[in-house]
Amino acid sequence: MYKILIADDHPLFREAIHNVISDGFPGSEVMETADLDSALGLTQEHDDLDLILLDLNMPGMHGLSGLMNLRNEAPTIPVVIVSAEQDKQVVLQAITYGAVGFITKSSPRAQMTEAIEQILNGNVYLPSDIIRTQKSSPRRSQHEEHGIPPELLQALTRKQLLVLERMTKGESNKQIAYNLEIAETTVKAHVSAILRKLNVHNRVQAILSASDIDFTAYLRR
């Protein structure tokens, strides 16, 4: 049972998301709001919220500024962006500004349920189809432009490469453990080693850095 706030100014979409939560997470308490000011008010009244599903374009948001305001006012409550936006740069900026996930409104119902479940389990969810696209705005960061230096990838063991490859597909530690037939604690250890060897601070940075890598070439060695 979870306590979730849906902040979106489209009643039909709020209803659709409400249904996804009701079916996928029975017994959860769902609150709804249609603008940023009331969302901020509800976070102050309910500091035990498990998750906020936030639309980027509702009144008061001013794009990612609204996300930053919400993160400043309620830093302990996870926020996931739910948006029709499909530009890679916007997705990356949302994560940079503190969102724990990004769900596109065009996602199939089952995919939305899986995304919400991953986030509630403490993982970050990124739309892998968008992250893996080459198309992005011209202003790419130096790190994104050049990706991971080959020598850092060479430092990863074969198992760590397999774990990193599955991370870029948006899989949680639990899914990786199942698919690679290893313990979840082993996956966590591999993830920690990957972050250290790639010189990145968190899972999101690792995923973004490795999103365009051809893992087949490295796994053949």
Phi, psi and omega in degrees: 000130183233164176241113190232138177251127174258119180244098184205140185269005177257109183304320181294321179288322176302317180297318180297314179294320177304316179294321177300315181292316181298319181283320184276334183224071186305141178087356181288148176267125183242127175248154182228147174210161187241005178207165186293318183302314180289330176295317177298319178298318181292326179292331177285326178283330185233079181281002178262015177300139178272335184195145172241125174261111194244125175278138182286335192246017179280165181306134178092348186285317185050049180068226185284350177298322179296321177298316180297319177300315182295320179294324179291320182283326184224069187294342183269350182265122179296139179238129174243134178279131173241113190212157173280349181298136179229022178275127184304319183296322179294318178301313182295319180294321179300318179292319179300323182274009169112000176289147179263002179185168179217116180245127178277143183293344179275358181297142174298155183306314182297323180292321177298317179299315180296320180297313180297320179297315178302315182293318178296335178274005175094008179263166175263138178244126176234142178288102188300328180295326179282316183299326184274356178285146178283335186289122179208173180289157183299334183274082179261144180291159181299321182294319181288325182298317187259348179065208182269130177302139183306324183295330177288321177294324179297335181284346180279141174287167180301317181295321178294323176297319179296320178294315180298319179301317180287330174299319182291343177272004177083015182282144176281168178303321181296316179294319179298315179301316181295313184290328181263359178057048175228168181287150180297325178296326177293320177300314180301320179295319178297317180300315179300317180293321179298313180300318181294313184291327181273356178061045176239160188268335183208174184300320182299314180300320179296316181297315182294320181295325187262007189295336183250013183282139172271095185294333182303319182296320182282328182283347180281343188294000000 
